[in-house]
Amino acid sequence: MELTLYGIIRVCIWLVSLSGFMYQVSTILKMYCLYPFTVTVVEQLQKGILFPAVTICSENWINRSRLCAAVPHACVDGSQNVGDNNFRIEYDFDLQKDVALKPNEVMECYMRSNDPTCPAFTCFEALRRSYYRHPGHMCYTLDLLITDHRRDAYLACRSPWTLELTLNVIWSPEKTMSLQKENSYPILIHRPETTPPDKLASLIAEAGMLYVLSVTQQVTKRLPPPYASGCSDYLKEGAALEMGGYQSQDTCIQKCRMQLEHRFCGCVSPLYEYSAYFGKPACARVHNEKCQNELEKNNTFIVCSKRCRAPCDETTYDVRLTGMSLIPDSTNVGLNKLFIKVKFSSDTQKIFLYQPKLSIVEVFGYMGGYLGMWLGFSLFSILSGLEDKFERFLIRRAHALKKTPAPVRFNSTKQRINDHKPRGTFEKRVTVKDLDTTLIGSGGSSQY
């Protein structure tokens, strides 16, 4: 088959189109393999709303009488600060448990609602000592779902966004002691059934103040691997009571680090919030620093960052300080106090929904579009050219079999005109002429 200049041009066009098609297909496949996602914000009305759990960390958490009984020389000067015994209390989990104030000794809790179907109830039974926050705070958590106390009373309310929490912290300076005196009381608002040891508090409160906090619920639903969000489903793993309930990214990392420390060092650092509940011996102060430095130097803790990813289903609260005032001196005379009110500012929640940016169906759709754009006209041109060449080959083959030379092709329009020209007139003229010639030759013209 003869290769003409026109054929070479068509082949070049086909190669360019094929290259463009392959480039765009490789680009879309590479984008799909990165598993990108988009975030859609949806507002949901009066559905799936949970009243938050509240954690308050107090610096006046030591019962003086119990500490003096356990460590007599700590109460010699009558000071409210423990002083030289700080490190002993920080590193001695049993001593912390013995001298810490019970929730009912220092707190009052009430739940009210403006909805008549939601009865009011006291909630101090749902308070518990959650963890020790270094350097000198003991944290207490109110969670209406993690314990059986008052759980039924809370679940009986069908409109939890109408509930209002009143949490009063009241203590006597003469009966309590502290490891430090900064007059700071971190308050954390978080999802119930979890107790994350967040370093950033929702509010740093001060004694003698009343705070009103308004919250709005927000839910983030991420995509699991292989998508770029790469979340971990902690709810599916179940509750870990030694970590305060369902795990979060922070508690997962902390648990992972404690497991590695116990594996390589034989003990865990007492500086972790949940080391007292982990069930392993605490490291001595000198040994703890040495152990952690070696594990950090060997990059042992990197596996924890890879294992503990952001939660697939995360509930957070947007906290706003909507009121603040001094507590009158006439209230609880002679006692230090801190009052907190927590309520919802809206009956809606925002849902941040992660969705795949590209599905496999969309990828094939893009590939089909690229195929039609780049290769459609090129393939049609090549096939039509091949069809024309094949037709000429068949015509030449047929004439070769008849042993006749191939006919010369004329202009098709002129050929069609000649083919349709009338032939009757031409035949009649020739016949009359031939007849006259015949008659003259025979001498019969005199008869006319």
C-alpha positions as a Markdown table, in Angstrom:
| # | Residue | x | y | z |
|---|---|---|---|---|
| 1 | Met | 0.0 | 0.0 | 0.0 |
| 2 | Glu | 1.4 | 3.3 | -1.1 |
| 3 | Leu | 2.1 | 5.9 | 1.7 |
| 4 | Thr | 1.2 | 9.4 | 0.6 |
| 5 | Leu | 1.9 | 12.7 | 2.2 |
| 6 | Tyr | -1.8 | 12.9 | 3.2 |
| 7 | Gly | -1.4 | 9.6 | 5.0 |
| 8 | Ile | 1.7 | 10.7 | 6.8 |
| 9 | Ile | -0.2 | 13.8 | 8.0 |
| 10 | Arg | -3.1 | 11.7 | 9.3 |
| 11 | Val | -0.7 | 9.4 | 11.1 |
| 12 | Cys | 0.9 | 12.4 | 12.8 |
| 13 | Ile | -2.5 | 13.7 | 13.8 |
| 14 | Trp | -3.4 | 10.4 | 15.3 |
| 15 | Leu | -0.1 | 10.2 | 17.3 |
| 16 | Val | -0.6 | 13.7 | 18.7 |
| 17 | Ser | -4.2 | 12.8 | 19.6 |
| 18 | Leu | -3.1 | 9.6 | 21.3 |
| 19 | Ser | -0.4 | 11.4 | 23.3 |
| 20 | Gly | -2.9 | 14.0 | 24.5 |
| 21 | Phe | -5.4 | 11.3 | 25.4 |
| 22 | Met | -2.8 | 9.4 | 27.4 |
| 23 | Tyr | -1.6 | 12.5 | 29.2 |
| 24 | Gln | -5.0 | 13.5 | 30.3 |
| 25 | Val | -5.9 | 10.0 | 31.3 |
| 26 | Ser | -2.8 | 9.7 | 33.4 |
| 27 | Thr | -3.5 | 13.0 | 35.1 |
| 28 | Ile | -7.1 | 12.0 | 36.1 |
| 29 | Leu | -5.9 | 8.6 | 37.3 |
| 30 | Lys | -3.1 | 10.3 | 39.4 |
| 31 | Met | -5.7 | 12.6 | 40.9 |
| 32 | Tyr | -8.0 | 9.7 | 41.7 |
| 33 | Cys | -5.1 | 7.8 | 43.4 |
| 34 | Leu | -4.6 | 10.7 | 45.7 |
| 35 | Tyr | -8.2 | 10.3 | 46.9 |
| 36 | Pro | -9.1 | 14.0 | 47.3 |
| 37 | Phe | -12.2 | 15.1 | 49.0 |
| 38 | Thr | -14.5 | 18.0 | 49.3 |
| 39 | Val | -16.2 | 19.4 | 52.5 |
| 40 | Thr | -20.0 | 20.1 | 52.4 |
| 41 | Val | -21.6 | 22.1 | 55.3 |
| 42 | Val | -25.1 | 21.0 | 56.2 |
| 43 | Glu | -27.3 | 22.4 | 59.0 |
| 44 | Gln | -29.6 | 20.0 | 60.8 |
| 45 | Leu | -32.5 | 21.1 | 62.9 |
| 46 | Gln | -33.4 | 19.5 | 66.2 |
| 47 | Lys | -31.8 | 16.2 | 65.4 |
| 48 | Gly | -28.7 | 14.4 | 66.8 |
| 49 | Ile | -28.0 | 17.1 | 69.4 |
| 50 | Leu | -26.2 | 15.9 | 72.6 |
| 51 | Phe | -25.8 | 18.0 | 75.7 |
| 52 | Pro | -22.1 | 18.4 | 76.2 |
| 53 | Ala | -19.9 | 17.0 | 78.9 |
| 54 | Val | -18.1 | 19.6 | 81.1 |
| 55 | Thr | -14.7 | 19.1 | 82.6 |
| 56 | Ile | -13.5 | 21.6 | 85.2 |
| 57 | Cys | -10.0 | 21.5 | 86.6 |
| 58 | Ser | -9.5 | 22.9 | 90.1 |
| 59 | Glu | -6.2 | 23.8 | 91.8 |
| 60 | Asn | -7.8 | 23.6 | 95.3 |
| 61 | Trp | -8.4 | 19.8 | 95.1 |
| 62 | Ile | -6.4 | 18.5 | 98.1 |
| 63 | Asn | -8.2 | 17.7 | 101.3 |
| 64 | Arg | -6.1 | 19.2 | 104.1 |
| 65 | Ser | -7.0 | 16.7 | 106.8 |
| 66 | Arg | -6.3 | 13.6 | 104.6 |
| 67 | Leu | -3.0 | 15.0 | 103.4 |
| 68 | Cys | -1.9 | 15.8 | 106.9 |
| 69 | Ala | -2.7 | 12.3 | 108.0 |
| 70 | Ala | -0.7 | 10.8 | 105.1 |
| 71 | Val | 2.2 | 13.3 | 105.1 |
| 72 | Pro | 2.3 | 15.0 | 108.5 |
| 73 | His | 5.3 | 17.3 | 107.8 |
| 74 | Ala | 3.3 | 18.9 | 104.9 |
| 75 | Cys | 1.0 | 20.7 | 107.3 |
| 76 | Val | 3.5 | 22.2 | 109.7 |
| 77 | Asp | 3.3 | 25.8 | 108.6 |
| 78 | Gly | -0.5 | 25.9 | 108.1 |
| 79 | Ser | 0.0 | 27.1 | 104.5 |
| 80 | Gln | -2.5 | 26.4 | 101.8 |
| 81 | Asn | 0.2 | 25.3 | 99.4 |
| 82 | Val | 1.8 | 21.9 | 99.7 |
| 83 | Gly | 5.3 | 23.2 | 99.0 |
| 84 | Asp | 8.1 | 20.7 | 98.9 |
| 85 | Asn | 5.8 | 17.7 | 98.6 |
| 86 | Asn | 4.6 | 18.7 | 95.1 |
| 87 | Phe | 6.8 | 16.2 | 93.3 |
| 88 | Arg | 5.7 | 13.4 | 95.6 |
| 89 | Ile | 2.0 | 14.0 | 94.9 |
| 90 | Glu | 2.6 | 14.3 | 91.2 |
| 91 | Tyr | 4.4 | 11.0 | 91.0 |
| 92 | Asp | 2.4 | 9.1 | 93.6 |
| 93 | Phe | -1.0 | 7.9 | 92.1 |
| 94 | Asp | -2.2 | 6.3 | 95.3 |
| 95 | Leu | -1.5 | 9.5 | 97.3 |
| 96 | Gln | -3.4 | 11.5 | 94.7 |
| 97 | Lys | -6.4 | 9.3 | 95.1 |
| 98 | Asp | -6.3 | 9.4 | 98.9 |
| 99 | Val | -6.0 | 13.2 | 99.3 |
| 100 | Ala | -8.2 | 14.4 | 96.4 |
| 101 | Leu | -11.6 | 15.9 | 97.2 |
| 102 | Lys | -14.6 | 13.9 | 96.2 |
| 103 | Pro | -16.9 | 15.6 | 93.6 |
| 104 | Asn | -19.8 | 15.8 | 96.2 |
| 105 | Glu | -17.5 | 17.6 | 98.6 |
| 106 | Val | -16.8 | 20.5 | 96.4 |
| 107 | Met | -19.5 | 20.7 | 93.7 |
| 108 | Glu | -23.2 | 21.3 | 93.2 |
| 109 | Cys | -25.0 | 20.4 | 89.9 |
| 110 | Tyr | -28.5 | 21.1 | 88.6 |
| 111 | Met | -30.2 | 20.5 | 85.2 |
| 112 | Arg | -33.2 | 22.6 | 84.3 |
| 113 | Ser | -35.3 | 23.1 | 81.1 |
| 114 | Asn | -37.9 | 25.4 | 79.9 |
| 115 | Asp | -39.6 | 22.4 | 78.2 |
| 116 | Pro | -42.3 | 21.0 | 80.5 |
| 117 | Thr | -41.6 | 17.5 | 79.1 |
| 118 | Cys | -38.0 | 17.7 | 80.5 |
| 119 | Pro | -38.1 | 17.6 | 84.3 |
| 120 | Ala | -35.4 | 19.2 | 86.4 |
| 121 | Phe | -33.0 | 17.0 | 88.3 |
| 122 | Thr | -29.8 | 17.2 | 90.3 |
| 123 | Cys | -26.7 | 15.8 | 88.6 |
| 124 | Phe | -23.9 | 15.7 | 91.1 |
| 125 | Glu | -24.1 | 11.9 | 91.0 |
| 126 | Ala | -22.8 | 12.1 | 87.4 |
| 127 | Leu | -19.7 | 13.9 | 88.5 |
| 128 | Arg | -16.4 | 12.0 | 88.7 |
| 129 | Arg | -12.7 | 12.6 | 89.2 |
| 130 | Ser | -11.3 | 12.2 | 85.7 |
| 131 | Tyr | -7.6 | 12.9 | 85.5 |
| 132 | Tyr | -4.7 | 14.9 | 87.0 |
| 133 | Arg | -3.6 | 17.9 | 84.8 |
| 134 | His | 0.0 | 18.9 | 85.4 |
| 135 | Pro | 1.4 | 20.8 | 87.0 |
| 136 | Gly | -1.2 | 21.2 | 89.7 |
| 137 | His | -4.9 | 20.8 | 88.7 |
| 138 | Met | -7.2 | 17.9 | 89.4 |
| 139 | Cys | -10.0 | 17.6 | 86.8 |
| 140 | Tyr | -13.6 | 16.6 | 87.4 |
| 141 | Thr | -16.0 | 15.7 | 84.6 |
| 142 | Leu | -19.8 | 15.9 | 84.4 |
| 143 | Asp | -21.0 | 13.3 | 81.8 |
| 144 | Leu | -24.7 | 12.3 | 81.8 |
| 145 | Leu | -24.1 | 9.4 | 79.4 |
| 146 | Ile | -20.9 | 7.6 | 80.5 |
| 147 | Thr | -22.4 | 6.6 | 83.9 |
| 148 | Asp | -25.8 | 5.1 | 84.9 |
| 149 | His | -26.4 | 8.0 | 87.4 |
| 150 | Arg | -29.0 | 10.3 | 85.9 |
| 151 | Arg | -28.7 | 8.7 | 82.5 |
| 152 | Asp | -32.4 | 7.8 | 82.3 |
| 153 | Ala | -33.4 | 11.3 | 83.5 |
| 154 | Tyr | -31.3 | 12.9 | 80.7 |
| 155 | Leu | -32.5 | 10.5 | 78.0 |
| 156 | Ala | -36.1 | 11.1 | 79.0 |
| 157 | Cys | -35.8 | 14.7 | 77.7 |
| 158 | Arg | -36.6 | 14.7 | 73.9 |
| 159 | Ser | -35.4 | 18.3 | 73.5 |
| 160 | Pro | -31.9 | 18.4 | 75.0 |
| 161 | Trp | -31.2 | 21.8 | 73.4 |
| 162 | Thr | -33.5 | 23.3 | 76.0 |
| 163 | Leu | -31.5 | 22.0 | 79.0 |
| 164 | Glu | -29.4 | 24.4 | 81.1 |
| 165 | Leu | -26.6 | 23.2 | 83.4 |
| 166 | Thr | -25.7 | 25.0 | 86.6 |
| 167 | Leu | -22.4 | 23.9 | 88.1 |
| 168 | Asn | -21.2 | 25.5 | 91.3 |
| 169 | Val | -17.7 | 24.8 | 92.7 |
| 170 | Ile | -17.5 | 25.8 | 96.4 |
| 171 | Trp | -14.6 | 25.1 | 98.7 |
| 172 | Ser | -13.2 | 26.2 | 102.0 |
| 173 | Pro | -9.6 | 27.7 | 102.0 |
| 174 | Glu | -9.0 | 26.3 | 105.5 |
| 175 | Lys | -10.0 | 22.8 | 104.6 |
| 176 | Thr | -8.2 | 22.6 | 101.2 |
| 177 | Met | -4.7 | 22.9 | 99.8 |
| 178 | Ser | -3.2 | 23.4 | 96.4 |
| 179 | Leu | 0.1 | 22.6 | 94.6 |
| 180 | Gln | 0.1 | 26.1 | 93.1 |
| 181 | Lys | -1.7 | 29.4 | 93.6 |
| 182 | Glu | -2.6 | 30.9 | 90.2 |
| 183 | Asn | -6.4 | 31.4 | 90.6 |
| 184 | Ser | -6.9 | 29.6 | 87.3 |
| 185 | Tyr | -9.6 | 27.0 | 86.7 |
| 186 | Pro | -9.6 | 25.6 | 83.1 |
| 187 | Ile | -13.0 | 24.6 | 81.8 |
| 188 | Leu | -13.4 | 22.2 | 78.8 |
| 189 | Ile | -16.6 | 21.6 | 76.9 |
| 190 | His | -16.5 | 18.3 | 74.9 |
| 191 | Arg | -18.6 | 15.4 | 73.6 |
| 192 | Pro | -20.2 | 13.1 | 76.2 |
| 193 | Glu | -18.8 | 9.6 | 76.6 |
| 194 | Thr | -15.3 | 11.0 | 75.9 |
| 195 | Thr | -12.9 | 12.8 | 78.2 |
| 196 | Pro | -10.1 | 14.2 | 76.0 |
| 197 | Pro | -7.2 | 15.8 | 77.9 |
| 198 | Asp | -7.1 | 18.9 | 75.8 |
| 199 | Lys | -4.3 | 21.4 | 76.5 |
| 200 | Leu | -6.4 | 24.3 | 75.2 |
| 201 | Ala | -9.3 | 25.0 | 77.5 |
| 202 | Ser | -12.6 | 26.5 | 76.4 |
| 203 | Leu | -12.4 | 29.0 | 79.2 |
| 204 | Ile | -9.9 | 29.9 | 82.0 |
| 205 | Ala | -12.2 | 30.8 | 84.9 |
| 206 | Glu | -11.3 | 32.7 | 88.1 |
| 207 | Ala | -12.7 | 32.2 | 91.6 |
| 208 | Gly | -15.5 | 34.6 | 92.7 |
| 209 | Met | -17.0 | 34.8 | 89.2 |
| 210 | Leu | -20.2 | 33.6 | 87.5 |
| 211 | Tyr | -19.8 | 32.6 | 83.8 |
| 212 | Val | -22.5 | 31.9 | 81.3 |
| 213 | Leu | -21.4 | 29.8 | 78.3 |
| 214 | Ser | -23.5 | 29.3 | 75.1 |
| 215 | Val | -22.6 | 26.4 | 72.9 |
| 216 | Thr | -23.5 | 25.2 | 69.4 |
| 217 | Gln | -22.9 | 21.6 | 68.4 |
| 218 | Gln | -20.7 | 20.8 | 65.4 |
| 219 | Val | -20.2 | 17.4 | 63.8 |
| 220 | Thr | -17.4 | 16.4 | 61.4 |
| 221 | Lys | -17.7 | 13.2 | 59.4 |
| 222 | Arg | -14.4 | 12.3 | 57.7 |
| 223 | Leu | -13.5 | 9.6 | 55.2 |
| 224 | Pro | -11.4 | 6.6 | 56.2 |
| 225 | Pro | -8.3 | 5.5 | 54.2 |
| 226 | Pro | -7.4 | 5.5 | 51.4 |
| 227 | Tyr | -8.9 | 8.9 | 51.2 |
| 228 | Ala | -6.7 | 11.9 | 52.1 |
| 229 | Ser | -8.6 | 12.6 | 55.3 |
| 230 | Gly | -7.5 | 9.1 | 56.6 |
| 231 | Cys | -9.6 | 9.0 | 59.7 |
| 232 | Ser | -9.9 | 6.4 | 62.5 |
| 233 | Asp | -13.2 | 5.0 | 63.7 |
| 234 | Tyr | -12.8 | 5.2 | 67.5 |
| 235 | Leu | -16.5 | 4.6 | 68.1 |
| 236 | Lys | -16.2 | 1.3 | 66.3 |
| 237 | Glu | -13.4 | 0.3 | 68.6 |
| 238 | Gly | -15.6 | 0.7 | 71.7 |
| 239 | Ala | -15.2 | 2.5 | 74.9 |
| 240 | Ala | -11.9 | 2.4 | 76.8 |
| 241 | Leu | -12.8 | 3.3 | 80.4 |
| 242 | Glu | -9.1 | 3.6 | 81.4 |
| 243 | Met | -8.9 | 6.5 | 78.9 |
| 244 | Gly | -12.2 | 8.2 | 80.0 |
| 245 | Gly | -14.6 | 6.6 | 77.5 |
| 246 | Tyr | -14.4 | 6.5 | 73.7 |
| 247 | Gln | -11.0 | 7.5 | 72.5 |
| 248 | Ser | -10.0 | 10.6 | 70.7 |
| 249 | Gln | -6.9 | 11.3 | 68.7 |
| 250 | Asp | -5.2 | 12.7 | 71.9 |
| 251 | Thr | -6.1 | 9.8 | 74.1 |
| 252 | Cys | -5.1 | 7.3 | 71.4 |
| 253 | Ile | -1.6 | 8.9 | 71.1 |
| 254 | Gln | -1.3 | 9.0 | 74.9 |
| 255 | Lys | -2.2 | 5.3 | 75.2 |
| 256 | Cys | 0.2 | 4.4 | 72.4 |
| 257 | Arg | 3.1 | 6.3 | 74.1 |
| 258 | Met | 2.4 | 4.7 | 77.4 |
| 259 | Gln | 2.4 | 1.2 | 75.8 |
| 260 | Leu | 5.8 | 1.9 | 74.2 |
| 261 | Glu | 7.2 | 3.3 | 77.4 |
| 262 | His | 6.2 | 0.3 | 79.4 |
| 263 | Arg | 7.6 | -2.0 | 76.7 |
| 264 | Phe | 11.0 | -0.4 | 76.5 |
| 265 | Cys | 11.4 | 1.2 | 80.0 |
| 266 | Gly | 9.2 | -1.0 | 82.2 |
| 267 | Cys | 7.2 | 2.0 | 83.5 |
| 268 | Val | 5.1 | 4.9 | 82.3 |
| 269 | Ser | 5.5 | 8.6 | 82.7 |
| 270 | Pro | 3.3 | 10.0 | 85.5 |
| 271 | Leu | 3.0 | 13.2 | 83.5 |
| 272 | Tyr | 0.3 | 11.7 | 81.3 |
| 273 | Glu | -3.2 | 12.6 | 82.4 |
| 274 | Tyr | -4.3 | 8.9 | 82.3 |
| 275 | Ser | -1.2 | 7.2 | 83.6 |
| 276 | Ala | -2.9 | 6.7 | 87.0 |
| 277 | Tyr | -5.6 | 4.6 | 85.3 |
| 278 | Phe | -3.3 | 2.7 | 82.9 |
| 279 | Gly | -2.5 | 0.0 | 85.5 |
| 280 | Lys | 1.3 | 0.1 | 85.0 |
| 281 | Pro | 4.0 | 1.4 | 87.5 |
| 282 | Ala | 5.0 | 5.0 | 87.3 |
| 283 | Cys | 8.6 | 5.9 | 86.4 |
| 284 | Ala | 10.7 | 7.7 | 88.9 |
| 285 | Arg | 11.5 | 11.3 | 88.0 |
| 286 | Val | 15.1 | 10.8 | 86.8 |
| 287 | His | 14.3 | 7.6 | 85.1 |
| 288 | Asn | 11.3 | 9.1 | 83.4 |
| 289 | Glu | 13.2 | 11.9 | 81.7 |
| 290 | Lys | 16.0 | 9.5 | 80.5 |
| 291 | Cys | 13.5 | 7.0 | 79.1 |
| 292 | Gln | 11.5 | 9.6 | 77.2 |
| 293 | Asn | 14.6 | 11.3 | 75.8 |
| 294 | Glu | 15.9 | 7.9 | 74.4 |
| 295 | Leu | 12.6 | 7.1 | 72.8 |
| 296 | Glu | 12.3 | 10.5 | 71.3 |
| 297 | Lys | 15.8 | 10.2 | 69.9 |
| 298 | Asn | 15.1 | 6.8 | 68.4 |
| 299 | Asn | 11.9 | 8.1 | 66.8 |
| 300 | Thr | 10.0 | 5.4 | 68.6 |
| 301 | Phe | 6.9 | 7.5 | 69.1 |
| 302 | Ile | 6.4 | 8.1 | 65.3 |
| 303 | Val | 4.3 | 5.0 | 65.1 |
| 304 | Cys | 1.8 | 6.6 | 67.4 |
| 305 | Ser | 1.2 | 9.6 | 65.0 |
| 306 | Lys | 0.6 | 7.2 | 62.1 |
| 307 | Arg | -1.7 | 4.9 | 64.1 |
| 308 | Cys | -3.8 | 7.6 | 65.8 |
| 309 | Arg | -5.5 | 9.7 | 63.1 |
| 310 | Ala | -8.3 | 12.2 | 63.3 |
| 311 | Pro | -11.7 | 10.6 | 64.3 |
| 312 | Cys | -14.1 | 9.7 | 61.5 |
| 313 | Asp | -17.1 | 11.0 | 63.6 |
| 314 | Glu | -16.1 | 13.9 | 65.8 |
| 315 | Thr | -18.5 | 16.1 | 67.8 |
| 316 | Thr | -17.3 | 19.4 | 69.0 |
| 317 | Tyr | -18.9 | 22.5 | 70.5 |
| 318 | Asp | -18.5 | 26.2 | 69.6 |
| 319 | Val | -18.3 | 27.9 | 73.0 |
| 320 | Arg | -19.2 | 31.5 | 73.4 |
| 321 | Leu | -18.9 | 33.5 | 76.7 |
| 322 | Thr | -22.3 | 35.3 | 76.8 |
| 323 | Gly | -22.3 | 36.4 | 80.4 |
| 324 | Met | -20.0 | 37.1 | 83.3 |
| 325 | Ser | -20.5 | 38.8 | 86.7 |
| 326 | Leu | -19.1 | 38.8 | 90.2 |
| 327 | Ile | -20.7 | 36.5 | 92.7 |
| 328 | Pro | -22.2 | 38.6 | 95.7 |
| 329 | Asp | -20.2 | 38.3 | 98.9 |
| 330 | Ser | -23.4 | 37.4 | 100.7 |
| 331 | Thr | -23.5 | 34.0 | 98.9 |
| 332 | Asn | -21.7 | 31.2 | 100.8 |
| 333 | Val | -19.9 | 33.6 | 103.2 |
| 334 | Gly | -16.4 | 32.5 | 104.1 |
| 335 | Leu | -16.1 | 30.1 | 101.1 |
| 336 | Asn | -14.4 | 30.5 | 97.8 |
| 337 | Lys | -16.8 | 29.8 | 94.9 |
| 338 | Leu | -17.1 | 29.6 | 91.1 |
| 339 | Phe | -20.4 | 29.3 | 89.3 |
| 340 | Ile | -20.8 | 28.1 | 85.7 |
| 341 | Lys | -24.0 | 28.0 | 83.5 |
| 342 | Val | -24.0 | 26.1 | 80.2 |
| 343 | Lys | -26.8 | 26.2 | 77.7 |
| 344 | Phe | -27.4 | 25.9 | 73.9 |
| 345 | Ser | -27.5 | 29.0 | 71.8 |
| 346 | Ser | -29.3 | 27.2 | 68.9 |
| 347 | Asp | -31.3 | 24.1 | 68.2 |
| 348 | Thr | -29.4 | 23.3 | 65.1 |
| 349 | Gln | -26.1 | 21.7 | 64.5 |
| 350 | Lys | -23.6 | 22.1 | 61.7 |
| 351 | Ile | -22.3 | 19.0 | 60.0 |
| 352 | Phe | -19.1 | 19.1 | 58.0 |
| 353 | Leu | -19.5 | 16.2 | 55.6 |
| 354 | Tyr | -16.4 | 14.9 | 53.8 |
| 355 | Gln | -17.2 | 13.5 | 50.4 |
| 356 | Pro | -15.0 | 12.0 | 47.6 |
| 357 | Lys | -14.1 | 14.5 | 45.0 |
| 358 | Leu | -13.8 | 11.8 | 42.3 |
| 359 | Ser | -15.7 | 8.5 | 42.2 |
| 360 | Ile | -14.7 | 5.6 | 39.9 |
| 361 | Val | -17.7 | 6.3 | 37.7 |
| 362 | Glu | -16.7 | 9.9 | 37.2 |
| 363 | Val | -13.1 | 8.8 | 36.3 |
| 364 | Phe | -14.5 | 6.5 | 33.5 |
| 365 | Gly | -16.7 | 9.4 | 32.4 |
| 366 | Tyr | -13.7 | 11.7 | 32.1 |
| 367 | Met | -11.8 | 9.0 | 30.2 |
| 368 | Gly | -14.7 | 8.5 | 27.8 |
| 369 | Gly | -14.9 | 12.3 | 27.2 |
| 370 | Tyr | -11.2 | 12.5 | 26.5 |
| 371 | Leu | -11.4 | 9.5 | 24.1 |
| 372 | Gly | -14.2 | 11.2 | 22.1 |
| 373 | Met | -12.4 | 14.5 | 22.1 |
| 374 | Trp | -8.9 | 13.4 | 21.1 |
| 375 | Leu | -9.4 | 10.2 | 19.2 |
| 376 | Gly | -12.8 | 10.4 | 17.7 |
| 377 | Phe | -12.1 | 12.6 | 14.6 |
| 378 | Ser | -8.7 | 11.0 | 14.1 |
| 379 | Leu | -10.0 | 7.4 | 14.0 |
| 380 | Phe | -12.8 | 8.4 | 11.7 |
| 381 | Ser | -10.4 | 10.1 | 9.3 |
| 382 | Ile | -8.1 | 7.1 | 9.2 |
| 383 | Leu | -10.9 | 4.6 | 8.8 |
| 384 | Ser | -12.4 | 6.6 | 5.9 |
| 385 | Gly | -9.0 | 6.8 | 4.2 |
| 386 | Leu | -8.5 | 3.0 | 4.6 |
| 387 | Glu | -11.9 | 2.4 | 3.2 |
| 388 | Asp | -11.1 | 4.5 | 0.1 |
| 389 | Lys | -7.8 | 2.7 | -0.5 |
| 390 | Phe | -9.5 | -0.7 | 0.0 |
| 391 | Glu | -12.2 | 0.3 | -2.6 |
| 392 | Arg | -9.5 | 1.2 | -5.2 |
| 393 | Phe | -7.7 | -2.0 | -4.5 |
| 394 | Leu | -10.8 | -4.0 | -5.2 |
| 395 | Ile | -11.5 | -2.2 | -8.5 |
| 396 | Arg | -8.0 | -2.7 | -9.7 |
| 397 | Arg | -8.2 | -6.3 | -8.7 |
| 398 | Ala | -11.4 | -6.9 | -10.6 |
| 399 | His | -9.9 | -5.3 | -13.8 |
| 400 | Ala | -6.8 | -7.4 | -13.5 |
| 401 | Leu | -8.8 | -10.6 | -13.4 |
| 402 | Lys | -10.7 | -9.6 | -16.6 |
| 403 | Lys | -7.3 | -8.8 | -18.3 |
| 404 | Thr | -8.5 | -5.4 | -19.3 |
| 405 | Pro | -6.7 | -2.2 | -18.6 |
| 406 | Ala | -8.0 | -0.2 | -15.7 |
| 407 | Pro | -10.5 | 2.4 | -17.0 |
| 408 | Val | -9.5 | 6.0 | -16.9 |
| 409 | Arg | -11.6 | 7.9 | -14.4 |
| 410 | Phe | -13.2 | 11.1 | -15.7 |
| 411 | Asn | -14.9 | 13.8 | -13.9 |
| 412 | Ser | -18.0 | 12.2 | -12.3 |
| 413 | Thr | -20.3 | 15.0 | -13.2 |
| 414 | Lys | -19.4 | 15.0 | -17.0 |
| 415 | Gln | -19.6 | 11.2 | -17.1 |
| 416 | Arg | -23.1 | 11.3 | -15.6 |
| 417 | Ile | -24.2 | 13.8 | -18.3 |
| 418 | Asn | -22.9 | 11.6 | -21.2 |
| 419 | Asp | -24.5 | 8.6 | -19.7 |
| 420 | His | -27.9 | 10.2 | -19.7 |
| 421 | Lys | -27.7 | 11.8 | -23.2 |
| 422 | Pro | -30.6 | 10.6 | -25.5 |
| 423 | Arg | -29.5 | 8.2 | -28.3 |
| 424 | Gly | -32.8 | 7.9 | -30.3 |
| 425 | Thr | -32.2 | 11.0 | -32.6 |
| 426 | Phe | -28.6 | 9.9 | -33.4 |
| 427 | Glu | -29.7 | 6.4 | -34.5 |
| 428 | Lys | -32.6 | 7.8 | -36.7 |
| 429 | Arg | -30.3 | 10.2 | -38.6 |
| 430 | Val | -27.8 | 7.5 | -39.4 |
| 431 | Thr | -30.5 | 5.2 | -40.6 |
| 432 | Val | -32.0 | 7.8 | -43.1 |
| 433 | Lys | -28.6 | 8.6 | -44.5 |
| 434 | Asp | -27.8 | 5.0 | -45.0 |
| 435 | Leu | -31.1 | 4.5 | -46.7 |
| 436 | Asp | -30.6 | 7.4 | -49.2 |
| 437 | Thr | -27.2 | 6.2 | -50.1 |
| 438 | Thr | -28.6 | 2.7 | -50.8 |
| 439 | Leu | -31.3 | 4.1 | -53.1 |
| 440 | Ile | -29.0 | 6.3 | -55.1 |
| 441 | Gly | -26.6 | 3.5 | -55.6 |
| 442 | Ser | -29.3 | 1.2 | -57.0 |
| 443 | Gly | -30.7 | 3.8 | -59.5 |
| 444 | Gly | -34.1 | 3.9 | -57.9 |
| 445 | Ser | -34.2 | 7.7 | -57.4 |
| 446 | Ser | -36.3 | 8.3 | -60.6 |
| 447 | Gln | -39.3 | 6.8 | -59.1 |
| 448 | Tyr | -39.7 | 9.8 | -56.8 |
